[in-house]
Amino acid sequence: MNLDPKIPDGPLEKKWSRHKFDLKLVNPANKRKFDIIVVGSGLAGGAAAATLAELGYNVACFCYQDSPRRAHSIAAQGGINAAKNYQNDGDSVFRLFYDTIKGGDYRAREANVYRLAEVSVNIIDQAVAQGVPFAREYGGLLANRSFGGAQVSRTFYARGQTGQQLLLGVYQQMSRQIAAGKIKMYTRHEMLDLVVVDGRAAGIVTRDLVSGAIERWAGHAVLLATGGYSNVFYLSTNAKGCNVTAAYRAYKRGAAFANPCYTQIHPTCIPQSGDYQSKLTLMSESLRNDGRCWVPKRKEDCGKDPNSIPEEDRDYYLERKYPSFGNLAPRDVASRAAKEVCDEGRGVGPGGRGVYLDFRDAIQRMGKEGVADKYGNLFHMYAKITGEDPYSTPMRIYPAPHYTMGGLWVDYNLESTIPGLFVLGEANFSDHGANRLGASALMQGLADGYFIISYTLSDYLARVKPAKVDTGHAAFADAEREVKAKLDRLLSVNGKRTPDELHRELGRVLWDHCGMARSKESLEEALRIIPELRERFWKDVRVVGSGDSLNIALEKAGRVADFMEFAELMCYDALERDESCGAHFRIEHQTDDGEAKRDDERFAHVAAWEFKGVGEKPVRHVEPLVFENVQLATRSYK
Amino acid sequence: MKLTLHIWRQKDAKSPGKLVRYELDDVNEHMSFLEMLDVLNEQLVAKGEEPVAFDHDCREGICGMCSLVINGIPHGPDRGTTVCQLHMRRFRDGDEITIEPWRARAFPVVRDLIVDRSAFDRIMQAGGFISQNTGSAPDANTLPISKEDADAAFDAAACIGCGACVAACPNASAMLFVAAKIGHLSMLPQGKPEEYRRARAMVDAMDAAGFGNCSNHYECEAVCPKEIGVDWIARMNRKYLRATFRKRA
């Protein structure tokens, strides 16, 4: 397996501009001869589809929702980073780059991250020009706030709905290209396989979720922008439909899967309330700008009304442990700190799994209206879900699986190990290392979709001149046959348990054994349980209805079947990475005060896995990470 | 708590549908409305019956996918709330609840509680955008926009495209949706150059899709989960009227 990252030569700050010049171009008149398949219509996929269509390519875009405007990027609340330095507080492209590399615990590729910081400034310009209503100061200029892991205010936001507004911007650009006939949009279509011919991505097989029709689509290149996989945990902050299927099936067709064990646990979610619960709701991390996290100092106080607990009996544990970053400590650090105080028995709320996020001081400082102006919709949402008023009673929060930094391996051109298969946004692995800083997911999705793929894809098309394979080719027929066989098998098991039940069981195994903290023992245990569970799934799952109509149970079962295989890959990766870094915390490797302890000697690399068969151990390949511009240091937020 | 549900079941767009009665025990007050339906579906599947199909995704009130008419009200009894954010503490033990899909000619039923809202996409394709190619935008701060204008634009842009406004309107009018989209873009200087063409094209697309007209029932505003006001409709009408007098742009 070739893991050449294809990082351009030269100094860091020149790499991208030089590379752009070196990349081959497609003549404008020839662009219309190329058909590009884009799977996913979120920030990365939608932006790529719109941009490529603007350039003249023929784009076919697929999503499982009823409209591209519903992609899960829409739910990202907090904001988007950009190194504009509008606030004159010392920000720069290099500082954004540095914060991101450090925040990712030195497990990301320098060149990719620098490019991300570099194009971040263009993203804001682009979004504003499209009419994204970012927050403004009274003077009419853009407002900024700060976010976890940063000491500068570089986050642009649109109330608490930045992801929504950015996605609508993307969707509007797509709408324009759909009207122009340059994008063919296929909604309620799910990609169920990748077709590879002569070692190149040649197309996909989809299921029309309404009619059940299995269809073949050929293209000169395939772009996957299908998001993350944290729904493998069953409970996560992802939309219910988010899944690993497209990425996982590409992996089974030969694309390497990199760093699957890096799942970010987000510190500010509304705690779980019962077993029926279907998802966890994220409160924006921006709340930590003004809210203060605390738990009672004494266990006995946990059941008391929080407003009756005096100042001296409160433990503002983040401010105590990390005085310089305080409540804005990065996500992995803040999550572990919350788990720690709850494990000590000082958690609050049902089951003791919660910490307070208190706005009392902020309300005193800026008034209730000031707080409402900044966070009103989040407070409203919290009140809806919990039935409590966060203006008078502190919110309760707890960590939950959120963003997955792992994904299909890509080189600097965003190309996977299968030529012609490009992977964008959360579905790839490249920019966040072992932990993602707040407000940088939107940035990466849009950077990949608006500003990177258009260059690197044209290079592929111009250099390789891939021929379009006819959908009658045997590889298409084979893929379609396999897809159908799998669906038929799911429909014919006729067992006793629902896909959801089995998924919940898998989720619990992962949360307990491959969650916020892992160990050799827990992971080995998971690797013993998961194959058994998978076997039970195929014996015991019950999918009613048929394959030739809209069947929500069948959709779900197919995704759970892939999670059952993928979970094993995650655990293999977590087991072999015998160090702690970012979101991957191995309890064997911690400092005396409980911080993650990296092992740069042995693990300053990307682990990329090669599929060898279901139930077979995949093969681990390594891409060494070379740091020329930052010094590997212990992350400290103290 | 114990509930009796009357749920619209319809195999596909062509088959006739009907309300089917289900009894559900042990509903927890902290469940969301959709989680209550999940529980029902698990029980149906366990019995070998097909689950009730309904649209949902983010379950955070923002994707706009969930679309149920509960006891005659789109998104249920709470103001400013999507179905996914409606909790069972709003109901009482022994309640009878009727659950139906959005009803409008322009939103044909796909199955059970799922409807086809692609007419909204077609309206957007008619002009709901700013023609700005990627990569050539000027620096964002070269165009100051007053906080008031940005905030007002945001108020309209908050529309999640769920279609409750259509479902609530006796005329199945999409005017609140279209007005919000037009309003958002015309509040901003970037949207000005195309504003008349946009207003004309989107209103025409709305009519072509089979939505009715506004006759001031204000039901749309009452059910809008993002509490978008009908004043946007008045603004749209003014814009559209002016646009019809203009030959160009």
Interface residues (C-beta under 8 A of the other chain):
Chain A: A47 A50 T51 E54 Q65 D66 S67 P68 R69 R70 H72 I74 A75 K84 Y86 N122 I124 D125 Q126 A127 V128 A129 Q130 G131 P133 F134 A135 R136 E137 Y138 G139 G140 L141 L142 A158 R159 Q161 Q164 Q165 L168 Y171 Q172 Q173 S175 R176 I178 A179 M185 T187 V210 A239 K240 G241 S273 G274 Y276 Q277 S278 K279 T281 L282 H380 M381 K384 I385 G387 Y450 F451 S454 K496 T498 D500 E501 R542 V544 G545 S549 L550 N551 I552 A553
Chain B: K11 D12 N28 H30 M31 S32 L34 E35 D38 V39 N41 E42 L44 V45 A46 G48 E49 E50 P51 A53 D55 H56 D57 C58 R59 E60 G61 I62 C63 G64 M65 D78 G80 T81 Q85 H87 R89 V110 R111 I114 D116 R117 S118 F120 D121 M124 Q125 A126 G128 F129 I130 S131 Q132 N133 T134 G135 A137 P138 D139 A140 N141 L143 P144 I145 S146 K147 A150 D151 A153 F154 A157 A158 I160 G161 H184 L185 M187 L188 Q190 G191
